């Protein structure tokens, strides 16, 4: 997406609390408050929630956009490429292009966080996966790799110190 002035709103855009697009992918509720359609492709903004024990994203790398995660409630266990750190309310992770990252909820309560995407467009990955699974497709590693590839994203190897007993979910995003 580009900074197309014809796609930019002529006035500030107010989004009320329930305004947005809910996309449920592999147990993660992605609530996109702003997408590329709202910002001329510059920026996307979501609030997401993960139940305890849910893997939000195995380690991966984006080449086409940056992501910024801000924890609101609960805790996220964040993959940093070298290992994991636990982040609670107020923590911010900047996953810029080319940096391995991932996240899961290893805590006992629902985790809620914000994610900002620059530029926008990765919301389409979640739309594609949701549509495929809703149509009966199984979210296999191969299917997810196909969708990730469309959005300049690749898997990153799991840290070797990962315990065999830790939960592993679908390789998202």
MOFENSUL-V501711 format. One record per pair of residues at least 24 apart in sequence whose ideal C-beta (glycine too) atoms are under 10 Angstrom apart, sorted by sequence separation. I is the first residue (numbers start at 0). GAP is how many residues later the second one is. D is the distance in whole Angstrom. If there is no record, write none. Layout:
i:I gap:GAP d:D
i:I gap:GAP d:D
//
This chain:
i:21 gap:24 d:10
i:25 gap:24 d:10
i:26 gap:24 d:6
i:47 gap:24 d:10
i:48 gap:24 d:9
i:49 gap:24 d:8
i:67 gap:24 d:7
i:68 gap:24 d:4
i:69 gap:24 d:10
i:77 gap:24 d:7
i:78 gap:24 d:7
i:86 gap:24 d:9
i:88 gap:24 d:9
i:91 gap:24 d:10
i:147 gap:24 d:9
i:12 gap:25 d:6
i:19 gap:25 d:9
i:20 gap:25 d:9
i:21 gap:25 d:10
i:22 gap:25 d:9
i:23 gap:25 d:10
i:28 gap:25 d:10
i:46 gap:25 d:8
i:48 gap:25 d:9
i:58 gap:25 d:10
i:67 gap:25 d:7
i:68 gap:25 d:8
i:76 gap:25 d:9
i:77 gap:25 d:5
i:78 gap:25 d:8
i:124 gap:25 d:7
i:125 gap:25 d:10
i:146 gap:25 d:9
i:147 gap:25 d:7
i:12 gap:26 d:8
i:19 gap:26 d:8
i:26 gap:26 d:9
i:27 gap:26 d:7
i:29 gap:26 d:9
i:49 gap:26 d:8
i:66 gap:26 d:8
i:67 gap:26 d:5
i:68 gap:26 d:7
i:75 gap:26 d:10
i:76 gap:26 d:7
i:77 gap:26 d:8
i:86 gap:26 d:9
i:121 gap:26 d:10
i:123 gap:26 d:8
i:124 gap:26 d:5
i:143 gap:26 d:6
i:144 gap:26 d:7
i:146 gap:26 d:9
i:19 gap:27 d:8
i:26 gap:27 d:5
i:27 gap:27 d:9
i:66 gap:27 d:8
i:67 gap:27 d:7
i:75 gap:27 d:5
i:76 gap:27 d:5
i:123 gap:27 d:7
i:142 gap:27 d:10
i:143 gap:27 d:5
i:25 gap:28 d:8
i:26 gap:28 d:8
i:27 gap:28 d:5
i:47 gap:28 d:10
i:65 gap:28 d:7
i:66 gap:28 d:5
i:67 gap:28 d:9
i:75 gap:28 d:7
i:76 gap:28 d:7
i:122 gap:28 d:10
i:124 gap:28 d:7
i:142 gap:28 d:10
i:143 gap:28 d:7
i:6 gap:29 d:8
i:8 gap:29 d:7
i:25 gap:29 d:8
i:26 gap:29 d:9
i:27 gap:29 d:8
i:65 gap:29 d:7
i:66 gap:29 d:8
i:75 gap:29 d:6
i:76 gap:29 d:4
i:121 gap:29 d:6
i:140 gap:29 d:8
i:143 gap:29 d:9
i:6 gap:30 d:8
i:7 gap:30 d:9
i:8 gap:30 d:8
i:14 gap:30 d:9
i:25 gap:30 d:8
i:64 gap:30 d:10
i:65 gap:30 d:5
i:66 gap:30 d:9
i:74 gap:30 d:7
i:75 gap:30 d:8
i:76 gap:30 d:8
i:120 gap:30 d:7
i:121 gap:30 d:9
i:138 gap:30 d:9
i:139 gap:30 d:9
i:140 gap:30 d:6
i:6 gap:31 d:9
i:7 gap:31 d:8
i:8 gap:31 d:8
i:24 gap:31 d:9
i:25 gap:31 d:9
i:64 gap:31 d:9
i:65 gap:31 d:6
i:73 gap:31 d:7
i:74 gap:31 d:7
i:75 gap:31 d:8
i:120 gap:31 d:9
i:121 gap:31 d:8
i:138 gap:31 d:5
i:139 gap:31 d:9
i:6 gap:32 d:8
i:7 gap:32 d:4
i:24 gap:32 d:10
i:64 gap:32 d:7
i:65 gap:32 d:10
i:66 gap:32 d:9
i:68 gap:32 d:8
i:70 gap:32 d:10
i:74 gap:32 d:4
i:137 gap:32 d:10
i:138 gap:32 d:9
i:6 gap:33 d:4
i:7 gap:33 d:9
i:61 gap:33 d:7
i:63 gap:33 d:7
i:65 gap:33 d:9
i:73 gap:33 d:5
i:74 gap:33 d:9
i:138 gap:33 d:8
i:0 gap:34 d:10
i:1 gap:34 d:10
i:5 gap:34 d:8
i:6 gap:34 d:7
i:7 gap:34 d:8
i:60 gap:34 d:9
i:61 gap:34 d:9
i:62 gap:34 d:6
i:66 gap:34 d:7
i:68 gap:34 d:7
i:73 gap:34 d:9
i:74 gap:34 d:8
i:76 gap:34 d:9
i:0 gap:35 d:5
i:4 gap:35 d:7
i:6 gap:35 d:10
i:59 gap:35 d:9
i:61 gap:35 d:6
i:62 gap:35 d:6
i:73 gap:35 d:5
i:75 gap:35 d:5
i:0 gap:36 d:9
i:2 gap:36 d:9
i:3 gap:36 d:5
i:60 gap:36 d:8
i:61 gap:36 d:8
i:72 gap:36 d:8
i:73 gap:36 d:6
i:74 gap:36 d:6
i:75 gap:36 d:10
i:2 gap:37 d:6
i:3 gap:37 d:7
i:60 gap:37 d:6
i:61 gap:37 d:8
i:72 gap:37 d:7
i:73 gap:37 d:3
i:75 gap:37 d:6
i:132 gap:37 d:9
i:0 gap:38 d:9
i:1 gap:38 d:8
i:2 gap:38 d:7
i:3 gap:38 d:10
i:56 gap:38 d:10
i:60 gap:38 d:7
i:61 gap:38 d:10
i:72 gap:38 d:7
i:73 gap:38 d:6
i:74 gap:38 d:10
i:0 gap:39 d:7
i:1 gap:39 d:6
i:2 gap:39 d:6
i:60 gap:39 d:5
i:61 gap:39 d:8
i:71 gap:39 d:8
i:72 gap:39 d:4
i:73 gap:39 d:8
i:0 gap:40 d:2
i:1 gap:40 d:9
i:59 gap:40 d:7
i:60 gap:40 d:8
i:70 gap:40 d:7
i:71 gap:40 d:4
i:72 gap:40 d:8
i:0 gap:41 d:8
i:58 gap:41 d:5
i:59 gap:41 d:7
i:60 gap:41 d:10
i:70 gap:41 d:8
i:71 gap:41 d:6
i:128 gap:41 d:9
i:0 gap:42 d:10
i:58 gap:42 d:7
i:59 gap:42 d:6
i:70 gap:42 d:5
i:71 gap:42 d:7
i:0 gap:43 d:9
i:58 gap:43 d:4
i:69 gap:43 d:6
i:70 gap:43 d:8
i:128 gap:43 d:7
i:56 gap:44 d:8
i:57 gap:44 d:5
i:58 gap:44 d:9
i:68 gap:44 d:6
i:69 gap:44 d:4
i:128 gap:44 d:8
i:56 gap:45 d:5
i:57 gap:45 d:9
i:68 gap:45 d:7
i:69 gap:45 d:8
i:55 gap:46 d:7
i:56 gap:46 d:6
i:57 gap:46 d:8
i:67 gap:46 d:8
i:68 gap:46 d:5
i:69 gap:46 d:8
i:125 gap:46 d:8
i:54 gap:47 d:8
i:55 gap:47 d:5
i:56 gap:47 d:8
i:67 gap:47 d:7
i:68 gap:47 d:8
i:124 gap:47 d:9
i:125 gap:47 d:7
i:54 gap:48 d:8
i:55 gap:48 d:6
i:66 gap:48 d:6
i:67 gap:48 d:4
i:124 gap:48 d:6
i:53 gap:49 d:10
i:54 gap:49 d:4
i:55 gap:49 d:7
i:66 gap:49 d:7
i:67 gap:49 d:8
i:53 gap:50 d:7
i:54 gap:50 d:8
i:65 gap:50 d:8
i:66 gap:50 d:6
i:67 gap:50 d:8
i:52 gap:51 d:8
i:53 gap:51 d:5
i:54 gap:51 d:9
i:65 gap:51 d:7
i:66 gap:51 d:8
i:121 gap:51 d:7
i:51 gap:52 d:10
i:52 gap:52 d:7
i:53 gap:52 d:9
i:64 gap:52 d:5
i:65 gap:52 d:5
i:49 gap:53 d:8
i:51 gap:53 d:6
i:52 gap:53 d:8
i:63 gap:53 d:10
i:64 gap:53 d:6
i:65 gap:53 d:9
i:101 gap:53 d:9
i:49 gap:54 d:7
i:50 gap:54 d:7
i:51 gap:54 d:8
i:52 gap:54 d:9
i:64 gap:54 d:6
i:99 gap:54 d:10
i:101 gap:54 d:7
i:47 gap:55 d:10
i:49 gap:55 d:4
i:51 gap:55 d:6
i:52 gap:55 d:9
i:55 gap:55 d:8
i:61 gap:55 d:9
i:63 gap:55 d:8
i:64 gap:55 d:8
i:66 gap:55 d:8
i:96 gap:55 d:9
i:99 gap:55 d:9
i:100 gap:55 d:8
i:48 gap:56 d:9
i:51 gap:56 d:6
i:53 gap:56 d:9
i:64 gap:56 d:7
i:65 gap:56 d:10
i:99 gap:56 d:4
i:101 gap:56 d:9
i:49 gap:57 d:9
i:51 gap:57 d:6
i:53 gap:57 d:8
i:55 gap:57 d:9
i:63 gap:57 d:7
i:64 gap:57 d:6
i:98 gap:57 d:9
i:99 gap:57 d:9
i:101 gap:57 d:10
i:50 gap:58 d:9
i:51 gap:58 d:7
i:63 gap:58 d:8
i:114 gap:58 d:10
i:50 gap:59 d:6
i:51 gap:59 d:8
i:55 gap:59 d:10
i:99 gap:59 d:9
i:49 gap:60 d:7
i:50 gap:60 d:8
i:61 gap:60 d:7
i:105 gap:60 d:8
i:48 gap:61 d:6
i:49 gap:61 d:5
i:105 gap:61 d:8
i:48 gap:62 d:7
i:49 gap:62 d:8
i:103 gap:62 d:8
i:104 gap:62 d:10
i:47 gap:63 d:9
i:48 gap:63 d:5
i:49 gap:63 d:8
i:61 gap:63 d:10
i:103 gap:63 d:7
i:0 gap:64 d:10
i:47 gap:64 d:7
i:48 gap:64 d:8
i:103 gap:64 d:9
i:46 gap:65 d:7
i:47 gap:65 d:6
i:103 gap:65 d:8
i:46 gap:66 d:7
i:47 gap:66 d:8
i:45 gap:67 d:9
i:46 gap:67 d:6
i:47 gap:67 d:6
i:45 gap:68 d:7
i:46 gap:68 d:8
i:44 gap:69 d:7
i:45 gap:69 d:5
i:101 gap:69 d:9
i:44 gap:70 d:8
i:45 gap:70 d:8
i:101 gap:70 d:9
i:102 gap:70 d:10
i:43 gap:71 d:8
i:44 gap:71 d:5
i:45 gap:71 d:8
i:101 gap:71 d:9
i:43 gap:72 d:7
i:44 gap:72 d:8
i:100 gap:72 d:10
i:42 gap:73 d:7
i:43 gap:73 d:4
i:44 gap:73 d:10
i:42 gap:74 d:7
i:43 gap:74 d:8
i:27 gap:75 d:9
i:41 gap:75 d:10
i:42 gap:75 d:6
i:43 gap:75 d:8
i:44 gap:75 d:9
i:80 gap:75 d:7
i:83 gap:75 d:7
i:41 gap:76 d:7
i:42 gap:76 d:7
i:43 gap:76 d:4
i:45 gap:76 d:10
i:80 gap:76 d:9
i:82 gap:76 d:5
i:27 gap:77 d:9
i:40 gap:77 d:10
i:41 gap:77 d:6
i:42 gap:77 d:6
i:43 gap:77 d:7
i:45 gap:77 d:7
i:78 gap:77 d:8
i:81 gap:77 d:7
i:82 gap:77 d:10
i:83 gap:77 d:8
i:26 gap:78 d:10
i:38 gap:78 d:10
i:40 gap:78 d:6
i:41 gap:78 d:6
i:43 gap:78 d:7
i:44 gap:78 d:10
i:47 gap:78 d:10
i:80 gap:78 d:8
i:82 gap:78 d:6
i:83 gap:78 d:8
i:38 gap:79 d:10
i:39 gap:79 d:9
i:40 gap:79 d:5
i:43 gap:79 d:5
i:78 gap:79 d:8
i:79 gap:79 d:9
i:81 gap:79 d:9
i:82 gap:79 d:9
i:38 gap:80 d:9
i:39 gap:80 d:8
i:40 gap:80 d:7
i:43 gap:80 d:10
i:45 gap:80 d:9
i:78 gap:80 d:7
i:28 gap:81 d:10
i:30 gap:81 d:10
i:32 gap:81 d:9
i:35 gap:81 d:9
i:38 gap:81 d:6
i:33 gap:82 d:9
i:34 gap:82 d:9
i:37 gap:82 d:8
i:83 gap:82 d:9
i:27 gap:83 d:10
i:28 gap:83 d:9
i:30 gap:83 d:10
i:31 gap:83 d:9
i:33 gap:83 d:9
i:35 gap:83 d:7
i:36 gap:83 d:8
i:57 gap:83 d:10
i:78 gap:83 d:9
i:35 gap:84 d:3
i:59 gap:84 d:10
i:29 gap:85 d:8
i:31 gap:85 d:9
i:34 gap:85 d:6
i:35 gap:85 d:5
i:33 gap:86 d:8
i:34 gap:86 d:9
i:35 gap:86 d:9
i:36 gap:86 d:9
i:57 gap:86 d:10
i:61 gap:86 d:9
i:64 gap:86 d:8
i:34 gap:87 d:10
i:35 gap:87 d:7
i:60 gap:87 d:10
i:63 gap:87 d:7
i:64 gap:87 d:8
i:31 gap:88 d:9
i:34 gap:88 d:5
i:35 gap:88 d:8
i:59 gap:88 d:7
i:62 gap:88 d:9
i:63 gap:88 d:4
i:64 gap:88 d:9
i:33 gap:89 d:9
i:34 gap:89 d:9
i:61 gap:89 d:8
i:62 gap:89 d:4
i:63 gap:89 d:8
i:76 gap:89 d:9
i:61 gap:90 d:6
i:62 gap:90 d:7
i:31 gap:91 d:5
i:60 gap:91 d:9
i:61 gap:91 d:5
i:62 gap:91 d:8
i:34 gap:92 d:9
i:60 gap:92 d:7
i:61 gap:92 d:9
i:29 gap:93 d:8
i:59 gap:93 d:6
i:60 gap:93 d:5
i:31 gap:94 d:8
i:59 gap:94 d:7
i:60 gap:94 d:8
i:31 gap:95 d:9
i:59 gap:95 d:5
i:60 gap:95 d:5
i:29 gap:96 d:5
i:56 gap:96 d:10
i:58 gap:96 d:7
i:59 gap:96 d:5
i:29 gap:97 d:10
i:57 gap:97 d:7
i:58 gap:97 d:4
i:27 gap:98 d:9
i:57 gap:98 d:8
i:58 gap:98 d:7
i:57 gap:99 d:10
i:58 gap:99 d:6
i:22 gap:100 d:8
i:24 gap:100 d:9
i:25 gap:100 d:10
i:29 gap:100 d:9
i:57 gap:100 d:7
i:58 gap:100 d:8
i:24 gap:101 d:5
i:20 gap:102 d:8
i:22 gap:102 d:10
i:23 gap:102 d:9
i:24 gap:102 d:9
i:22 gap:103 d:5
i:24 gap:103 d:10
i:25 gap:103 d:8
i:58 gap:103 d:10
i:22 gap:104 d:6
i:24 gap:104 d:5
i:25 gap:104 d:9
i:20 gap:105 d:9
i:22 gap:105 d:10
i:24 gap:105 d:5
i:20 gap:106 d:8
i:22 gap:106 d:8
i:23 gap:106 d:7
i:66 gap:106 d:9
i:22 gap:107 d:5
i:25 gap:107 d:8
i:21 gap:108 d:10
i:22 gap:108 d:9
i:24 gap:108 d:8
i:23 gap:109 d:9
i:23 gap:110 d:9
i:57 gap:110 d:7
i:54 gap:111 d:9
i:57 gap:111 d:7
i:59 gap:111 d:7
i:61 gap:111 d:8
i:54 gap:112 d:6
i:56 gap:112 d:9
i:57 gap:112 d:8
i:58 gap:112 d:9
i:59 gap:112 d:8
i:25 gap:113 d:6
i:52 gap:113 d:10
i:53 gap:113 d:8
i:54 gap:113 d:6
i:55 gap:113 d:8
i:56 gap:113 d:9
i:57 gap:113 d:5
i:59 gap:113 d:6
i:24 gap:114 d:8
i:52 gap:114 d:5
i:54 gap:114 d:3
i:55 gap:114 d:10
i:56 gap:114 d:8
i:57 gap:114 d:7
i:51 gap:115 d:10
i:53 gap:115 d:7
i:54 gap:115 d:7
i:56 gap:115 d:5
i:57 gap:115 d:9
i:2 gap:116 d:8
i:52 gap:116 d:9
i:54 gap:116 d:9
i:55 gap:116 d:7
i:56 gap:116 d:5
i:1 gap:117 d:8
i:54 gap:117 d:8
i:55 gap:117 d:8
i:0 gap:118 d:6
i:25 gap:118 d:9
i:0 gap:119 d:6
i:24 gap:119 d:10
i:49 gap:119 d:10
i:0 gap:120 d:5
i:0 gap:123 d:9
i:27 gap:141 d:9
i:26 gap:142 d:7
i:27 gap:142 d:9
i:29 gap:142 d:10
i:25 gap:143 d:6
i:26 gap:143 d:9
i:29 gap:143 d:9
i:25 gap:144 d:4
i:27 gap:144 d:7
i:24 gap:145 d:8
i:25 gap:145 d:9
i:26 gap:145 d:9
i:27 gap:145 d:9
i:25 gap:146 d:5
i:24 gap:147 d:6
i:25 gap:147 d:10
i:24 gap:148 d:8
//
